[in-house]
């Protein structure tokens, strides 16, 4: 099937309710339940009870932003059940008892549906024979309350946001939930990122203990990520907790640059006000926040390698030598594909990060440019009159990725 046919087929069958979904004669999708053990990290949680103290006015003259999105639920982050108990997808060859190799797939920022990624997963499965595990980042996909995707509610809140911030750029019903949340409390980026990291580690522990019903305990584990999902993959690879990723290969698509070299202002990602607040917190003032927030200082300290690695991926000029030596040591196991016209994650910033300031880290980075108008958020538009060009670009891209994994 061509890309568009595969996309439409998955759109008609994907769900989280069925434990087993027949995709076609050769492929099966499964849903597995997962419970996060890290609610205590989140604002309002056992360790992070004071996580709601910060507002942008603490570090600037920015007007305080009411947490309208949170008020809809009347719950703290730590009480949002969808983020704590959820299901994740796998795609496997039909008839295979247990997978001997898997690829962990991580998505982009402010994603709500896996449909974009399902044709990618199917192609990788067919080309590599490895089971694809699609694991959602905290407060994304089905880990976010349905209210945050309610078109009418989000449109109304977006209009309110534009009235409150007349100069805001790219505020939309698609990004207003995450923009409001991160504008109000940008530390959520740190805590939800750490929660996602620890959830993935627990999943791998579960597999290594032989407790996964369809994955062998000694299965090889590779990583494929898109956009901000590459930040999670990089932290996993750099930390290499318990040696879980010592032999893993990692492919980054449209991602890989340190956080402060991204340009995430987009109707589909973040609005400009949220971006300023987030940048101020995690880049410009992170040291001062660590001094006043003991919990933040604890989890971003040398006692937590994942925290140091997280910090090294926030600011290009922080822990630069440390970060580059980490990438140098695993250069032969990393491959990145970027797009020439990607304005969100520019190709040269991916090269700056992965190949280092002296361009002497031998990580392969390919820059592709498709024969149609594309954008970071939608590299393969599911549009009939572009079907052949999109299919050709898709196959070119995922043949390169599959060849690296093989």
TORKOL-4160 file (C-alpha; in steps of 0.2 Angstrom, whole numbers, padded with zeros to 4 digits, m for minus):
406
<pt num="1" X="0000" Y="0000" Z="0000"/>
<pt num="2" X="0005" Y="0018" Z="m0003"/>
<pt num="3" X="0008" Y="0030" Z="0011"/>
<pt num="4" X="m0009" Y="0038" Z="0010"/>
<pt num="5" X="m0018" Y="0021" Z="0009"/>
<pt num="6" X="m0009" Y="0015" Z="0025"/>
<pt num="7" X="m0013" Y="0032" Z="0033"/>
<pt num="8" X="m0032" Y="0031" Z="0030"/>
<pt num="9" X="m0032" Y="0012" Z="0034"/>
<pt num="10" X="m0025" Y="0016" Z="0052"/>
<pt num="11" X="m0036" Y="0030" Z="0054"/>
<pt num="12" X="m0051" Y="0019" Z="0052"/>
<pt num="13" X="m0045" Y="0005" Z="0064"/>
<pt num="14" X="m0034" Y="0013" Z="0078"/>
<pt num="15" X="m0041" Y="0013" Z="0096"/>
<pt num="16" X="m0036" Y="0010" Z="0114"/>
<pt num="17" X="m0050" Y="m0001" Z="0119"/>
<pt num="18" X="m0046" Y="m0017" Z="0110"/>
<pt num="19" X="m0032" Y="m0027" Z="0117"/>
<pt num="20" X="m0028" Y="m0034" Z="0099"/>
<pt num="21" X="m0032" Y="m0026" Z="0082"/>
<pt num="22" X="m0029" Y="m0035" Z="0066"/>
<pt num="23" X="m0020" Y="m0022" Z="0055"/>
<pt num="24" X="m0019" Y="m0034" Z="0040"/>
<pt num="25" X="m0014" Y="m0052" Z="0036"/>
<pt num="26" X="0004" Y="m0049" Z="0042"/>
<pt num="27" X="0003" Y="m0036" Z="0056"/>
<pt num="28" X="m0006" Y="m0035" Z="0073"/>
<pt num="29" X="m0008" Y="m0020" Z="0084"/>
<pt num="30" X="m0009" Y="m0022" Z="0103"/>
<pt num="31" X="m0013" Y="m0011" Z="0117"/>
<pt num="32" X="m0005" Y="m0013" Z="0134"/>
<pt num="33" X="m0010" Y="m0004" Z="0151"/>
<pt num="34" X="0003" Y="0005" Z="0160"/>
<pt num="35" X="0003" Y="0014" Z="0177"/>
<pt num="36" X="0016" Y="0028" Z="0180"/>
<pt num="37" X="0023" Y="0028" Z="0198"/>
<pt num="38" X="0030" Y="0046" Z="0197"/>
<pt num="39" X="0015" Y="0056" Z="0202"/>
<pt num="40" X="0025" Y="0062" Z="0217"/>
<pt num="41" X="0036" Y="0072" Z="0205"/>
<pt num="42" X="0022" Y="0082" Z="0197"/>
<pt num="43" X="0016" Y="0099" Z="0204"/>
<pt num="44" X="0004" Y="0095" Z="0218"/>
<pt num="45" X="0012" Y="0078" Z="0221"/>
<pt num="46" X="0019" Y="0071" Z="0237"/>
<pt num="47" X="0037" Y="0078" Z="0234"/>
<pt num="48" X="0031" Y="0093" Z="0224"/>
<pt num="49" X="0017" Y="0100" Z="0234"/>
<pt num="50" X="0024" Y="0118" Z="0232"/>
<pt num="51" X="0026" Y="0116" Z="0213"/>
<pt num="52" X="0012" Y="0129" Z="0210"/>
<pt num="53" X="0021" Y="0143" Z="0218"/>
<pt num="54" X="0030" Y="0150" Z="0203"/>
<pt num="55" X="0023" Y="0162" Z="0191"/>
<pt num="56" X="0031" Y="0171" Z="0177"/>
<pt num="57" X="0031" Y="0187" Z="0187"/>
<pt num="58" X="0044" Y="0179" Z="0199"/>
<pt num="59" X="0057" Y="0183" Z="0186"/>
<pt num="60" X="0050" Y="0196" Z="0175"/>
<pt num="61" X="0036" Y="0209" Z="0174"/>
<pt num="62" X="0025" Y="0197" Z="0163"/>
<pt num="63" X="0007" Y="0198" Z="0169"/>
<pt num="64" X="0002" Y="0183" Z="0179"/>
<pt num="65" X="m0007" Y="0170" Z="0168"/>
<pt num="66" X="m0022" Y="0162" Z="0176"/>
<pt num="67" X="m0022" Y="0143" Z="0174"/>
<pt num="68" X="m0038" Y="0142" Z="0164"/>
<pt num="69" X="m0034" Y="0125" Z="0157"/>
<pt num="70" X="m0031" Y="0118" Z="0175"/>
<pt num="71" X="m0047" Y="0126" Z="0182"/>
<pt num="72" X="m0057" Y="0116" Z="0169"/>
<pt num="73" X="m0052" Y="0100" Z="0178"/>
<pt num="74" X="m0050" Y="0107" Z="0196"/>
<pt num="75" X="m0036" Y="0095" Z="0198"/>
<pt num="76" X="m0017" Y="0097" Z="0201"/>
<pt num="77" X="m0006" Y="0089" Z="0188"/>
<pt num="78" X="m0003" Y="0075" Z="0200"/>
<pt num="79" X="m0021" Y="0071" Z="0201"/>
<pt num="80" X="m0024" Y="0069" Z="0182"/>
<pt num="81" X="m0028" Y="0051" Z="0180"/>
<pt num="82" X="m0026" Y="0050" Z="0161"/>
<pt num="83" X="m0007" Y="0054" Z="0163"/>
<pt num="84" X="m0005" Y="0041" Z="0177"/>
<pt num="85" X="m0015" Y="0026" Z="0170"/>
<pt num="86" X="m0014" Y="0024" Z="0151"/>
<pt num="87" X="m0012" Y="0012" Z="0136"/>
<pt num="88" X="0002" Y="0011" Z="0124"/>
<pt num="89" X="0002" Y="0004" Z="0106"/>
<pt num="90" X="0014" Y="m0010" Z="0099"/>
<pt num="91" X="0015" Y="m0016" Z="0081"/>
<pt num="92" X="0021" Y="m0033" Z="0078"/>
<pt num="93" X="0022" Y="m0047" Z="0065"/>
<pt num="94" X="0006" Y="m0058" Z="0066"/>
<pt num="95" X="0010" Y="m0075" Z="0073"/>
<pt num="96" X="0026" Y="m0070" Z="0082"/>
<pt num="97" X="0025" Y="m0076" Z="0100"/>
<pt num="98" X="0038" Y="m0064" Z="0107"/>
<pt num="99" X="0048" Y="m0050" Z="0099"/>
<pt num="100" X="0067" Y="m0053" Z="0099"/>
<pt num="101" X="0070" Y="m0034" Z="0095"/>
<pt num="102" X="0060" Y="m0019" Z="0098"/>
<pt num="103" X="0061" Y="0000" Z="0092"/>
<pt num="104" X="0054" Y="0012" Z="0105"/>
<pt num="105" X="0046" Y="0026" Z="0096"/>
<pt num="106" X="0043" Y="0044" Z="0103"/>
<pt num="107" X="0033" Y="0058" Z="0096"/>
<pt num="108" X="0034" Y="0077" Z="0095"/>
<pt num="109" X="0028" Y="0091" Z="0106"/>
<pt num="110" X="0009" Y="0094" Z="0109"/>
<pt num="111" X="0004" Y="0078" Z="0099"/>
<pt num="112" X="m0013" Y="0071" Z="0103"/>
<pt num="113" X="m0015" Y="0057" Z="0091"/>
<pt num="114" X="m0003" Y="0043" Z="0085"/>
<pt num="115" X="m0011" Y="0042" Z="0067"/>
<pt num="116" X="0004" Y="0052" Z="0059"/>
<pt num="117" X="0016" Y="0039" Z="0066"/>
<pt num="118" X="0007" Y="0023" Z="0062"/>
<pt num="119" X="0012" Y="0022" Z="0044"/>
<pt num="120" X="0030" Y="0025" Z="0050"/>
<pt num="121" X="0029" Y="0011" Z="0062"/>
<pt num="122" X="0022" Y="m0001" Z="0050"/>
<pt num="123" X="0036" Y="0003" Z="0037"/>
<pt num="124" X="0049" Y="0001" Z="0050"/>
<pt num="125" X="0041" Y="m0016" Z="0056"/>
<pt num="126" X="0041" Y="m0022" Z="0038"/>
<pt num="127" X="0059" Y="m0017" Z="0034"/>
<pt num="128" X="0067" Y="m0022" Z="0051"/>
<pt num="129" X="0056" Y="m0036" Z="0058"/>
<pt num="130" X="0057" Y="m0027" Z="0075"/>
<pt num="131" X="0041" Y="m0024" Z="0085"/>
<pt num="132" X="0038" Y="m0005" Z="0087"/>
<pt num="133" X="0033" Y="0001" Z="0104"/>
<pt num="134" X="0024" Y="0018" Z="0103"/>
<pt num="135" X="0025" Y="0025" Z="0120"/>
<pt num="136" X="0017" Y="0042" Z="0125"/>
<pt num="137" X="0026" Y="0056" Z="0133"/>
<pt num="138" X="0018" Y="0063" Z="0149"/>
<pt num="139" X="0003" Y="0074" Z="0146"/>
<pt num="140" X="0003" Y="0070" Z="0128"/>
<pt num="141" X="m0007" Y="0058" Z="0116"/>
<pt num="142" X="m0020" Y="0048" Z="0127"/>
<pt num="143" X="m0011" Y="0054" Z="0143"/>
<pt num="144" X="m0020" Y="0071" Z="0142"/>
<pt num="145" X="m0038" Y="0074" Z="0147"/>
<pt num="146" X="m0050" Y="0074" Z="0133"/>
<pt num="147" X="m0056" Y="0092" Z="0138"/>
<pt num="148" X="m0039" Y="0099" Z="0132"/>
<pt num="149" X="m0044" Y="0093" Z="0114"/>
<pt num="150" X="m0062" Y="0100" Z="0115"/>
<pt num="151" X="m0063" Y="0111" Z="0099"/>
<pt num="152" X="m0076" Y="0123" Z="0106"/>
<pt num="153" X="m0068" Y="0125" Z="0123"/>
<pt num="154" X="m0051" Y="0127" Z="0116"/>
<pt num="155" X="m0057" Y="0140" Z="0103"/>
<pt num="156" X="m0065" Y="0150" Z="0117"/>
<pt num="157" X="m0049" Y="0150" Z="0128"/>
<pt num="158" X="m0038" Y="0154" Z="0113"/>
<pt num="159" X="m0049" Y="0170" Z="0110"/>
<pt num="160" X="m0047" Y="0174" Z="0128"/>
<pt num="161" X="m0029" Y="0172" Z="0127"/>
<pt num="162" X="m0028" Y="0183" Z="0112"/>
<pt num="163" X="m0037" Y="0197" Z="0121"/>
<pt num="164" X="m0026" Y="0195" Z="0136"/>
<pt num="165" X="m0010" Y="0195" Z="0126"/>
<pt num="166" X="m0014" Y="0206" Z="0110"/>
<pt num="167" X="0003" Y="0203" Z="0103"/>
<pt num="168" X="0003" Y="0184" Z="0105"/>
<pt num="169" X="0009" Y="0175" Z="0089"/>
<pt num="170" X="0002" Y="0158" Z="0084"/>
<pt num="171" X="m0011" Y="0156" Z="0097"/>
<pt num="172" X="m0023" Y="0143" Z="0091"/>
<pt num="173" X="m0036" Y="0130" Z="0098"/>
<pt num="174" X="m0023" Y="0117" Z="0094"/>
<pt num="175" X="m0009" Y="0124" Z="0105"/>
<pt num="176" X="m0019" Y="0134" Z="0118"/>
<pt num="177" X="m0020" Y="0120" Z="0131"/>
<pt num="178" X="m0001" Y="0117" Z="0132"/>
<pt num="179" X="0003" Y="0135" Z="0129"/>
<pt num="180" X="m0007" Y="0141" Z="0144"/>
<pt num="181" X="0000" Y="0127" Z="0155"/>
<pt num="182" X="0018" Y="0130" Z="0151"/>
<pt num="183" X="0016" Y="0149" Z="0151"/>
<pt num="184" X="0008" Y="0148" Z="0169"/>
<pt num="185" X="0020" Y="0135" Z="0176"/>
<pt num="186" X="0035" Y="0132" Z="0164"/>
<pt num="187" X="0043" Y="0120" Z="0177"/>
<pt num="188" X="0030" Y="0107" Z="0170"/>
<pt num="189" X="0042" Y="0104" Z="0156"/>
<pt num="190" X="0055" Y="0098" Z="0168"/>
<pt num="191" X="0044" Y="0087" Z="0179"/>
<pt num="192" X="0034" Y="0079" Z="0164"/>
<pt num="193" X="0050" Y="0076" Z="0155"/>
<pt num="194" X="0057" Y="0067" Z="0170"/>
<pt num="195" X="0041" Y="0057" Z="0173"/>
<pt num="196" X="0042" Y="0052" Z="0155"/>
<pt num="197" X="0060" Y="0046" Z="0157"/>
<pt num="198" X="0056" Y="0036" Z="0172"/>
<pt num="199" X="0041" Y="0028" Z="0164"/>
<pt num="200" X="0052" Y="0022" Z="0150"/>
<pt num="201" X="0065" Y="0015" Z="0162"/>
<pt num="202" X="0051" Y="0006" Z="0171"/>
<pt num="203" X="0044" Y="m0001" Z="0154"/>
<pt num="204" X="0062" Y="m0007" Z="0150"/>
<pt num="205" X="0064" Y="m0015" Z="0168"/>
<pt num="206" X="0047" Y="m0024" Z="0165"/>
<pt num="207" X="0054" Y="m0031" Z="0149"/>
<pt num="208" X="0071" Y="m0036" Z="0156"/>
<pt num="209" X="0063" Y="m0045" Z="0170"/>
<pt num="210" X="0054" Y="m0056" Z="0157"/>
<pt num="211" X="0037" Y="m0049" Z="0162"/>
<pt num="212" X="0031" Y="m0043" Z="0145"/>
<pt num="213" X="0019" Y="m0055" Z="0137"/>
<pt num="214" X="0025" Y="m0052" Z="0119"/>
<pt num="215" X="0043" Y="m0046" Z="0121"/>
<pt num="216" X="0058" Y="m0057" Z="0125"/>
<pt num="217" X="0068" Y="m0052" Z="0141"/>
<pt num="218" X="0084" Y="m0051" Z="0131"/>
<pt num="219" X="0076" Y="m0042" Z="0116"/>
<pt num="220" X="0087" Y="m0029" Z="0108"/>
<pt num="221" X="0081" Y="m0011" Z="0111"/>
<pt num="222" X="0083" Y="0003" Z="0098"/>
<pt num="223" X="0075" Y="0020" Z="0098"/>
<pt num="224" X="0067" Y="0031" Z="0085"/>
<pt num="225" X="0061" Y="0048" Z="0089"/>
<pt num="226" X="0053" Y="0063" Z="0080"/>
<pt num="227" X="0055" Y="0081" Z="0085"/>
<pt num="228" X="0055" Y="0084" Z="0104"/>
<pt num="229" X="0055" Y="0065" Z="0107"/>
<pt num="230" X="0073" Y="0065" Z="0102"/>
<pt num="231" X="0077" Y="0075" Z="0118"/>
<pt num="232" X="0070" Y="0060" Z="0128"/>
<pt num="233" X="0080" Y="0048" Z="0117"/>
<pt num="234" X="0096" Y="0058" Z="0119"/>
<pt num="235" X="0094" Y="0058" Z="0138"/>
<pt num="236" X="0090" Y="0039" Z="0139"/>
<pt num="237" X="0105" Y="0036" Z="0128"/>
<pt num="238" X="0117" Y="0047" Z="0137"/>
<pt num="239" X="0112" Y="0041" Z="0154"/>
<pt num="240" X="0111" Y="0023" Z="0149"/>
<pt num="241" X="0103" Y="0017" Z="0166"/>
<pt num="242" X="0108" Y="0000" Z="0171"/>
<pt num="243" X="0117" Y="m0002" Z="0154"/>
<pt num="244" X="0100" Y="m0004" Z="0146"/>
<pt num="245" X="0105" Y="0006" Z="0130"/>
<pt num="246" X="0123" Y="0001" Z="0129"/>
<pt num="247" X="0120" Y="m0008" Z="0112"/>
<pt num="248" X="0105" Y="0003" Z="0106"/>
<pt num="249" X="0104" Y="0012" Z="0090"/>
<pt num="250" X="0096" Y="0028" Z="0089"/>
<pt num="251" X="0088" Y="0037" Z="0074"/>
<pt num="252" X="0082" Y="0055" Z="0076"/>
<pt num="253" X="0070" Y="0062" Z="0063"/>
<pt num="254" X="0067" Y="0081" Z="0063"/>
<pt num="255" X="0075" Y="0083" Z="0080"/>
<pt num="256" X="0091" Y="0081" Z="0090"/>
<pt num="257" X="0096" Y="0100" Z="0093"/>
<pt num="258" X="0097" Y="0106" Z="0111"/>
<pt num="259" X="0082" Y="0115" Z="0118"/>
<pt num="260" X="0087" Y="0133" Z="0116"/>
<pt num="261" X="0091" Y="0131" Z="0098"/>
<pt num="262" X="0074" Y="0126" Z="0093"/>
<pt num="263" X="0060" Y="0138" Z="0087"/>
<pt num="264" X="0044" Y="0130" Z="0093"/>
<pt num="265" X="0032" Y="0144" Z="0090"/>
<pt num="266" X="0019" Y="0137" Z="0079"/>
<pt num="267" X="0000" Y="0135" Z="0078"/>
<pt num="268" X="0003" Y="0117" Z="0081"/>
<pt num="269" X="0016" Y="0118" Z="0095"/>
<pt num="270" X="0017" Y="0133" Z="0106"/>
<pt num="271" X="0012" Y="0151" Z="0105"/>
<pt num="272" X="0025" Y="0165" Z="0108"/>
<pt num="273" X="0020" Y="0170" Z="0125"/>
<pt num="274" X="0022" Y="0152" Z="0131"/>
<pt num="275" X="0039" Y="0150" Z="0122"/>
<pt num="276" X="0045" Y="0166" Z="0131"/>
<pt num="277" X="0040" Y="0160" Z="0148"/>
<pt num="278" X="0047" Y="0142" Z="0145"/>
<pt num="279" X="0064" Y="0149" Z="0138"/>
<pt num="280" X="0065" Y="0161" Z="0153"/>
<pt num="281" X="0063" Y="0147" Z="0165"/>
<pt num="282" X="0073" Y="0132" Z="0158"/>
<pt num="283" X="0087" Y="0142" Z="0150"/>
<pt num="284" X="0089" Y="0160" Z="0157"/>
<pt num="285" X="0084" Y="0157" Z="0175"/>
<pt num="286" X="0086" Y="0138" Z="0178"/>
<pt num="287" X="0101" Y="0141" Z="0190"/>
<pt num="288" X="0091" Y="0154" Z="0201"/>
<pt num="289" X="0076" Y="0142" Z="0201"/>
<pt num="290" X="0087" Y="0128" Z="0207"/>
<pt num="291" X="0093" Y="0139" Z="0222"/>
<pt num="292" X="0076" Y="0142" Z="0228"/>
<pt num="293" X="0068" Y="0125" Z="0223"/>
<pt num="294" X="0076" Y="0111" Z="0233"/>
<pt num="295" X="0067" Y="0098" Z="0224"/>
<pt num="296" X="0072" Y="0105" Z="0207"/>
<pt num="297" X="0090" Y="0106" Z="0213"/>
<pt num="298" X="0089" Y="0088" Z="0219"/>
<pt num="299" X="0083" Y="0080" Z="0203"/>
<pt num="300" X="0095" Y="0091" Z="0192"/>
<pt num="301" X="0110" Y="0087" Z="0202"/>
<pt num="302" X="0125" Y="0076" Z="0200"/>
<pt num="303" X="0116" Y="0063" Z="0210"/>
<pt num="304" X="0104" Y="0060" Z="0196"/>
<pt num="305" X="0114" Y="0058" Z="0180"/>
<pt num="306" X="0097" Y="0059" Z="0170"/>
<pt num="307" X="0095" Y="0077" Z="0177"/>
<pt num="308" X="0113" Y="0082" Z="0172"/>
<pt num="309" X="0110" Y="0075" Z="0155"/>
<pt num="310" X="0093" Y="0084" Z="0154"/>
<pt num="311" X="0102" Y="0101" Z="0159"/>
<pt num="312" X="0115" Y="0098" Z="0146"/>
<pt num="313" X="0102" Y="0097" Z="0132"/>
<pt num="314" X="0093" Y="0113" Z="0138"/>
<pt num="315" X="0106" Y="0126" Z="0134"/>
<pt num="316" X="0120" Y="0124" Z="0120"/>
<pt num="317" X="0133" Y="0133" Z="0131"/>
<pt num="318" X="0130" Y="0123" Z="0147"/>
<pt num="319" X="0140" Y="0107" Z="0150"/>
<pt num="320" X="0145" Y="0108" Z="0132"/>
<pt num="321" X="0161" Y="0097" Z="0133"/>
<pt num="322" X="0152" Y="0085" Z="0144"/>
<pt num="323" X="0138" Y="0083" Z="0131"/>
<pt num="324" X="0149" Y="0082" Z="0116"/>
<pt num="325" X="0160" Y="0068" Z="0124"/>
<pt num="326" X="0144" Y="0058" Z="0128"/>
<pt num="327" X="0139" Y="0060" Z="0109"/>
<pt num="328" X="0157" Y="0056" Z="0104"/>
<pt num="329" X="0157" Y="0039" Z="0114"/>
<pt num="330" X="0141" Y="0033" Z="0105"/>
<pt num="331" X="0143" Y="0042" Z="0088"/>
<pt num="332" X="0142" Y="0025" Z="0078"/>
<pt num="333" X="0125" Y="0021" Z="0085"/>
<pt num="334" X="0117" Y="0038" Z="0081"/>
<pt num="335" X="0109" Y="0044" Z="0065"/>
<pt num="336" X="0099" Y="0059" Z="0061"/>
<pt num="337" X="0088" Y="0065" Z="0047"/>
<pt num="338" X="0084" Y="0083" Z="0046"/>
<pt num="339" X="0074" Y="0093" Z="0033"/>
<pt num="340" X="0081" Y="0108" Z="0023"/>
<pt num="341" X="0066" Y="0119" Z="0025"/>
<pt num="342" X="0062" Y="0114" Z="0044"/>
<pt num="343" X="0061" Y="0131" Z="0053"/>
<pt num="344" X="0056" Y="0122" Z="0070"/>
<pt num="345" X="0071" Y="0111" Z="0072"/>
<pt num="346" X="0084" Y="0119" Z="0059"/>
<pt num="347" X="0096" Y="0107" Z="0051"/>
<pt num="348" X="0111" Y="0117" Z="0056"/>
<pt num="349" X="0106" Y="0117" Z="0074"/>
<pt num="350" X="0105" Y="0098" Z="0074"/>
<pt num="351" X="0122" Y="0097" Z="0066"/>
<pt num="352" X="0129" Y="0109" Z="0079"/>
<pt num="353" X="0122" Y="0098" Z="0093"/>
<pt num="354" X="0126" Y="0081" Z="0087"/>
<pt num="355" X="0143" Y="0084" Z="0077"/>
<pt num="356" X="0149" Y="0097" Z="0090"/>
<pt num="357" X="0155" Y="0114" Z="0090"/>
<pt num="358" X="0171" Y="0109" Z="0080"/>
<pt num="359" X="0161" Y="0097" Z="0069"/>
<pt num="360" X="0173" Y="0083" Z="0074"/>
<pt num="361" X="0160" Y="0070" Z="0081"/>
<pt num="362" X="0157" Y="0057" Z="0068"/>
<pt num="363" X="0138" Y="0056" Z="0069"/>
<pt num="364" X="0130" Y="0055" Z="0052"/>
<pt num="365" X="0117" Y="0069" Z="0049"/>
<pt num="366" X="0108" Y="0069" Z="0032"/>
<pt num="367" X="0098" Y="0084" Z="0026"/>
<pt num="368" X="0084" Y="0080" Z="0015"/>
<pt num="369" X="0073" Y="0091" Z="0005"/>
<pt num="370" X="0056" Y="0084" Z="m0002"/>
<pt num="371" X="0049" Y="0089" Z="m0019"/>
<pt num="372" X="0034" Y="0097" Z="m0012"/>
<pt num="373" X="0029" Y="0110" Z="0001"/>
<pt num="374" X="0031" Y="0102" Z="0018"/>
<pt num="375" X="0033" Y="0108" Z="0036"/>
<pt num="376" X="0040" Y="0101" Z="0052"/>
<pt num="377" X="0024" Y="0097" Z="0060"/>
<pt num="378" X="0018" Y="0088" Z="0044"/>
<pt num="379" X="0032" Y="0081" Z="0034"/>
<pt num="380" X="0021" Y="0069" Z="0024"/>
<pt num="381" X="0004" Y="0077" Z="0021"/>
<pt num="382" X="m0010" Y="0065" Z="0018"/>
<pt num="383" X="m0017" Y="0074" Z="0003"/>
<pt num="384" X="m0023" Y="0065" Z="m0013"/>
<pt num="385" X="m0016" Y="0077" Z="m0026"/>
<pt num="386" X="0002" Y="0075" Z="m0018"/>
<pt num="387" X="0001" Y="0056" Z="m0015"/>
<pt num="388" X="0015" Y="0051" Z="m0027"/>
<pt num="389" X="0027" Y="0064" Z="m0021"/>
<pt num="390" X="0024" Y="0061" Z="m0003"/>
<pt num="391" X="0025" Y="0042" Z="m0005"/>
<pt num="392" X="0042" Y="0044" Z="m0014"/>
<pt num="393" X="0048" Y="0055" Z="0000"/>
<pt num="394" X="0042" Y="0044" Z="0014"/>
<pt num="395" X="0050" Y="0029" Z="0006"/>
<pt num="396" X="0066" Y="0038" Z="0004"/>
<pt num="397" X="0067" Y="0043" Z="0022"/>
<pt num="398" X="0061" Y="0027" Z="0030"/>
<pt num="399" X="0073" Y="0016" Z="0019"/>
<pt num="400" X="0087" Y="0026" Z="0026"/>
<pt num="401" X="0081" Y="0024" Z="0043"/>
<pt num="402" X="0078" Y="0006" Z="0041"/>
<pt num="403" X="0095" Y="0003" Z="0033"/>
<pt num="404" X="0103" Y="0010" Z="0049"/>
<pt num="405" X="0093" Y="m0001" Z="0060"/>
<pt num="406" X="0097" Y="m0016" Z="0050"/>
